[in-house]
Amino acid sequence: MFILGNFIIALATVVDYILVLYMWIVIARAVLSWVNPDPYNAIVRIIYNLTEPVLYQIRNRLPVTFGGIDLSPIVIFLVIIFLQKFVVTSLFVLGKSLM
């Protein structure tokens, strides 16, 4: 059973790293929205392609624009924090209990 426990702990670690990486990508997207970046720049296109599907879904489902300020990145931060505290922590505890 310790192999399954180690696998679940490794999975929790990978999920945590992916969530942190996505949070930094959303932060980069928010900073890019304050300036006027070149839309043909490869890095800008990658950041927009990674974040726009999630931001678009949040904007469609929730009224998160107040006075021209888009608050959908804050909603993404809250979801990521929830996933880190609930899913990742649960996976760590489950993995440790199987060891």
N, C-alpha and C positions, 0 to 999 in steps of 0.2 A: 503494500500500500504506500510505502514511502516514495515510490516512483511517481504514483499519481499525485501525491502531495507536492512533490517537487515540480511536477508539470503545472499544477494549478498555481503555485507560487510564481513560477516563471511566466505563466499567462497573465497573472495579475500585474506583474512588473511591466510586461510589454504593453498592456492596456493603459497602465498609468503613464508610461513614456509617450504613447500615442496621444493621450489626452493633453499632456503638457505641451507637446509639439503643436497640436492643433490650437491650443490657447495662444501660443506665441504667433502662429500664423494669423489668427484673428486680430491680435494686437497690431501686427504689421499692416493688416488691411485697414484698421482704424486709423493708423498713422498715415497711410497712403491716402485716405479720404480727406485729410487736412491739406494736402499739397496737390499739385496737378501733375501726376506722373505721366510719363510717356506710355500710352496704352499698348504700344507695340513692343515694349521691353519684355523680354522673356520671363523675368522674375515677377514682374507686375502681373503678367497674364497667368502665371502659375498660381500666384496668391489669389487672384480673382476667381480662377477656375476651382480652387479648393474651397473657397469660402462662400461664393455666391449661391450655390444650391441650398445650403443651410440657412443663410441669411434670408434668401427669398421665401423659404417656407415659413420662417418666423414672421417676416413682414406680412405675409398673406393671412396668417392665422391670428396674429395679435396686433393691436394698434400700438406699435412701439415707436412711432414718430411723433415727437412733440416739438412744435415750433421750428421745424426744419432740422431737428437733431434726431438722428437715428439711434435708438437705444437697443437695437437687436443684438449687437455684440455683447451687451451686458447680460441679456437673456442667455446667450451661448455660454458666457462665463459661469452663470448660475447653474446651468445644466451640467457643464463639465465638473464643477465643484461637487454637485450632487453625485455624479457618476463616480468621482474619485472617492468620496466618503462612503457611498453605499456599495457600489459594485466592487471596486478594487479592494476595499477593506474586507468585504464579505469573502472575496476570493482568497485573500491572505489568511483569514481565520480558518476557512475551510481547508486550505492547503496545510496549514500548521496542525490542524486536528487530525489529518490523515497521516501525519508523520509518526 
